[in-house]
């Protein structure tokens, strides 16, 4: 987060937006290999992350998202 905030402040004057997506457990090959004990049915599908990126890219030029935290439905909120 520190790097993201620093970069956002540094490039804002050039009209560049910097955002961060903080996903919880995402159903990827990496997590499957690292944590084979996890139930894949509760992991976040990669398509949800892709949709989030497309949402952020589709915003008007007058708005920007600083951060989005995506969690598994089974994890504790906040």
Secondary structure, 3 states (H helix, E strand, C coil): CHHHHHHHHHHHHHCCCCCEEEECCECCHHHHHHCCCCCHHHCECHHHHHHHHHHHHCCCCCCCCCEEEECCCCCCCC
